[in-house]
Amino acid sequence: MPASAFLLRTAALTAAALLAAAAAAPAALAAEPVAPEPVAEPVAEPVAAEPMAVEPLAPGASYKAAHDTLGPQRLTPAQRRLSAAKQAEASSAYDGVRAQAALAGYKLSGGLHQSQKTSYWCGPATLVITQSAHDEVAGRSQQDAATLLKTTGNGTAWYGININVPSPTGYPMADALNHRLPGAGYVPKALPYTPTATDKANFRQHITHNTDNDYAIAGNAWEVPGGPHLVGHPNIEIFHWVAIDGYNTDTAAGQVNYLDPVGGVSTSVISWAGSVPKSAHISSDTITTIMGGRGYVW
C-alpha cells in the first residue's frame, strides 16, 4: 500500500447566440398609384448548437492526468462479453434494490479482515480479504498472495502484469480472484480521472450485484493531494487496494462498507496507520472518485 507517486485532465465547450434580421421598404404615397418596392426576403441566420453539458473536474483529477504513467488498457474479448452480461444483470437487479426501500441498514458479503504485513502488501491483503467474502476462509497467507500477484516494493499493479495463471489478461487482481474462485467471473472496470454520473451509477449497481451474490469488490484507490481520501488517510498521494464488501440498503448503495488493510498496522510500519479503521463507511460516489484513474474488480 505504498504512498508513492505515479501521477494526472478534461475540457469545456462554449456556444454562440442566435441573431435574425429582416428588412422591408414601405411603398411611397403618390397621386397616381405606383407598384410597391420589392421587399427583401429575411435571411435566416444559422442556429448554433446547444452547449453540451460538461462533467466538472473531480478534485485531484488534473493532478492524476498530469502524472499518470499507466499506458492504454485493454480488455480481452472474453472480458468484454462477461462485463456486458454482468452489467445487464446488475442493472436489472438494481431496479429491485431501489424499489425495496429495505430500511435494514448495511448488507455485507462478509469479508474477513487482515492487516497488511508490510507497507506495500495492501494488494495481497485485499486479495485474501476479497476471497474470504465468498468462501469464508480466514487467515490465508499474504506471502502466497503476493507471489501470485507479482507484488513488488512498489505494490500490486492495477494493469500491465501477467501473473502465473492460465490465460492471463494483464489485470493481476482480476486474474488472481478468478484463479482462486473458479466461476466467480470477476472483471476489471477502469475509471477515468473524473468518473461520470454513469460511472457512479454503475458502481452502485455493481456493489449491490456482488454483495447480493456473496462477493466483495477489490477497489484500487488513487488518493492525491487535494482530492478525497479514505477514512483516516492523510492528504498525500497513496496508491492503495481495499475490499468493498457491502452497501447501505436504506439508500440503495448510496454508501458502502469497505475493509482497509492498513487498519491495525503498526505505526512503525506505516506512520499514519493509527488513525485508520479496519472497516469504514463511505459515500459510493466518493469512493468511485477516489478510484478514478485506476478502477475496481467486480
LOTI-472244 format. One record per residue (C-alpha): residue in three letters; x, y, z. Coordinates in steps of 0.25 Angstrom, whole numbers, padded with zeros to 4 digits, always signed. Example, Ala and Ser with C-alpha at 12.3 -4.5 7.8 and 13.67 -1.06 7.14 Angstrom:
BEGIN
ALA+0049-0018+0031 SER+0055-0004+0029 
***
This chain:
BEGIN
MET+0000+0000+0000 PRO+0011+0010-0004 ALA+0009+0024-0002 SER+0018+0027-0014 ALA+0015+0035-0026 PHE+0011+0032-0041 LEU+0003+0044-0044 LEU-0012+0052-0055 ARG-0029+0065-0069 THR-0042+0070-0077 ALA-0048+0082-0085 ALA-0060+0091-0087 LEU-0069+0095-0098 THR-0076+0108-0102 ALA-0087+0112-0111 ALA-0091+0124-0120 ALA-0105+0132-0119 LEU-0116+0133-0130 LEU-0118+0146-0138 ALA-0129+0149-0148 ALA-0130+0161-0158 ALA-0141+0165-0168 ALA-0143+0177-0176 ALA-0155+0184-0183 ALA-0156+0196-0191 PRO-0170+0204-0190 ALA-0177+0207-0203 ALA-0177+0222-0206 LEU-0190+0230-0206 ALA-0193+0238-0219 ALA-0205+0244-0226 GLU-0204+0232-0236 PRO-0203+0218-0230 VAL-0190+0212-0232 ALA-0184+0198-0231 PRO-0179+0195-0217 GLU-0164+0194-0216 PRO-0159+0179-0215 VAL-0157+0174-0201 ALA-0145+0166-0198 GLU-0148+0152-0192 PRO-0142+0151-0178 VAL-0129+0143-0178 ALA-0129+0133-0166 GLU-0116+0132-0158 PRO-0110+0119-0155 VAL-0115+0113-0142 ALA-0103+0110-0133 ALA-0103+0096-0126 GLU-0108+0096-0111 PRO-0096+0095-0102 MET-0092+0081-0097 ALA-0092+0078-0082 VAL-0078+0076-0077 GLU-0075+0068-0065 PRO-0068+0077-0055 LEU-0053+0072-0052 ALA-0053+0063-0040 PRO-0044+0068-0029 GLY-0030+0063-0032 ALA-0033+0060-0046 SER-0023+0070-0052 TYR-0012+0064-0043 LYS-0015+0050-0048 ALA-0016+0054-0062 ALA-0002+0061-0061 HIS+0005+0050-0054 ASP-0001+0037-0059 THR+0009+0027-0065 LEU+0000+0015-0068 GLY-0002+0012-0083 PRO-0014+0009-0090 GLN-0023-0002-0084 ARG-0030-0013-0092 LEU-0040-0023-0088 THR-0039-0037-0095 PRO-0051-0041-0104 ALA-0056-0051-0093 GLN-0055-0039-0082 ARG-0063-0030-0091 ARG-0074-0041-0093 LEU-0074-0044-0078 SER-0075-0030-0074 ALA-0087-0027-0083 ALA-0094-0039-0078 LYS-0091-0035-0063 GLN-0095-0021-0066 ALA-0109-0025-0071 GLU-0111-0034-0059 ALA-0107-0023-0049 SER-0115-0012-0055 SER-0128-0021-0055 ALA-0125-0025-0041 TYR-0123-0011-0036 ASP-0137-0007-0040 GLY-0142-0017-0030 VAL-0132-0011-0019 ARG-0137+0003-0021 ALA-0151-0001-0020 GLN-0150-0009-0007 ALA-0146+0003+0002 ALA-0141-0008+0011 LEU-0139+0001+0024 ALA-0130-0011+0028 GLY-0116-0004+0029 TYR-0104-0010+0023 LYS-0104-0023+0015 LEU-0090-0029+0015 SER-0083-0041+0008 GLY-0075-0043+0020 GLY-0060-0041+0017 LEU-0051-0045+0028 HIS-0041-0034+0030 GLN-0026-0036+0030 SER-0016-0025+0033 GLN-0005-0024+0023 LYS+0008-0030+0027 THR+0017-0020+0020 SER+0016-0005+0016 TYR+0013-0010+0001 TRP+0005-0022+0003 CYS-0009-0016+0002 GLY-0011-0023-0011 PRO-0008-0037-0005 ALA-0017-0034+0007 THR-0028-0029-0001 LEU-0028-0042-0009 VAL-0029-0051+0003 ILE-0040-0042+0009 THR-0048-0041-0004 GLN-0047-0056-0006 SER-0051-0059+0008 ALA-0064-0051+0006 HIS-0069-0063-0003 ASP-0063-0075+0003 GLU-0061-0070+0018 VAL-0047-0075+0020 ALA-0039-0067+0029 GLY-0024-0066+0031 ARG-0019-0068+0017 SER-0004-0065+0014 GLN-0001-0051+0009 GLN+0012-0056+0005 ASP+0005-0067-0005 ALA-0004-0056-0010 ALA+0008-0046-0012 THR+0015-0057-0020 LEU+0003-0060-0029 LEU+0000-0045-0031 LYS+0015-0042-0034 THR+0015-0031-0024 THR+0028-0023-0022 GLY+0033-0012-0013 ASN+0025-0003-0022 GLY+0012-0010-0018 THR+0002-0018-0027 ALA-0001-0013-0041 TRP-0015-0009-0046 TYR-0011-0013-0060 GLY+0000-0018-0069 ILE+0005-0030-0061 ASN+0003-0044-0066 ILE+0002-0054-0054 ASN+0004-0069-0054 VAL-0010-0073-0057 PRO-0016-0079-0070 SER-0019-0068-0080 PRO-0014-0056-0072 THR-0021-0043-0076 GLY-0011-0033-0071 TYR-0020-0029-0059 PRO-0014-0037-0048 MET-0025-0035-0037 ALA-0036-0040-0046 ASP-0027-0052-0051 ALA-0024-0056-0037 LEU-0038-0055-0032 ASN-0043-0063-0044 HIS-0032-0073-0042 ARG-0035-0075-0027 LEU-0050-0075-0028 PRO-0054-0082-0041 GLY-0067-0078-0047 ALA-0067-0064-0040 GLY-0066-0057-0053 TYR-0058-0045-0047 VAL-0056-0034-0058 PRO-0048-0021-0057 LYS-0055-0007-0058 ALA-0045+0004-0062 LEU-0050+0018-0058 PRO-0046+0032-0064 TYR-0039+0042-0055 THR-0053+0049-0054 PRO-0063+0038-0052 THR-0076+0042-0059 ALA-0090+0041-0053 THR-0092+0028-0061 ASP-0079+0022-0055 LYS-0084+0025-0041 ALA-0098+0019-0044 ASN-0091+0007-0050 PHE-0083+0005-0037 ARG-0095+0005-0029 GLN-0101-0006-0037 HIS-0088-0014-0037 ILE-0087-0014-0022 THR-0101-0018-0020 HIS-0099-0029-0030 ASN-0087-0034-0024 THR-0092-0033-0009 ASP-0105-0040-0013 ASN-0097-0051-0019 ASP-0088-0052-0007 TYR-0075-0046-0014 ALA-0067-0034-0010 ILE-0061-0024-0019 ALA-0046-0021-0020 GLY-0044-0006-0021 ASN-0031+0001-0026 ALA-0031+0015-0019 TRP-0022+0026-0025 GLU-0022+0037-0014 VAL-0016+0050-0017 PRO-0013+0063-0010 GLY-0026+0072-0011 GLY-0035+0060-0014 PRO-0044+0051-0006 HIS-0037+0041+0003 LEU-0041+0028+0010 VAL-0045+0029+0025 GLY-0032+0033+0033 HIS-0023+0034+0021 PRO-0014+0047+0021 ASN-0015+0057+0010 ILE-0003+0051+0001 GLU-0002+0042-0011 ILE-0006+0028-0008 PHE-0008+0016-0017 HIS-0016+0006-0009 TRP-0025-0007-0010 VAL-0037-0009-0001 ALA-0048-0019-0001 ILE-0062-0013-0003 ASP-0071-0023+0003 GLY-0085-0017+0005 TYR-0095-0006+0003 ASN-0106+0002+0011 THR-0119-0003+0007 ASP-0126+0009+0012 THR-0120+0018+0001 ALA-0119+0007-0010 ALA-0104+0007-0009 GLY-0102+0022-0007 GLN-0092+0018+0004 VAL-0083+0005+0004 ASN-0075-0002+0014 TYR-0060-0005+0012 LEU-0049-0013+0019 ASP-0036-0005+0019 PRO-0023-0014+0021 VAL-0016-0002+0027 GLY-0025-0003+0039 GLY-0018-0010+0050 VAL-0004-0008+0044 SER+0007-0003+0054 THR+0011+0011+0052 SER+0025+0006+0052 VAL+0021+0000+0038 ILE+0012+0011+0033 SER+0014+0024+0041 TRP-0001+0029+0039 ALA-0007+0015+0041 GLY-0012+0018+0055 SER-0024+0027+0050 VAL-0029+0017+0040 PRO-0041+0007+0044 LYS-0041-0007+0039 SER-0055-0005+0034 ALA-0062+0008+0030 HIS-0074+0014+0022 ILE-0072+0024+0011 SER-0081+0030+0000 SER-0081+0021-0012 ASP-0079+0034-0021 THR-0067+0038-0013 ILE-0060+0024-0013 THR-0063+0024-0028 THR-0056+0037-0030 ILE-0044+0032-0021 MET-0043+0020-0031 GLY-0042+0030-0043 GLY-0030+0027-0052 ARG-0030+0013-0047 GLY-0043+0005-0044 TYR-0048-0007-0038 VAL-0050-0022-0040 TRP-0065-0027-0038 
***
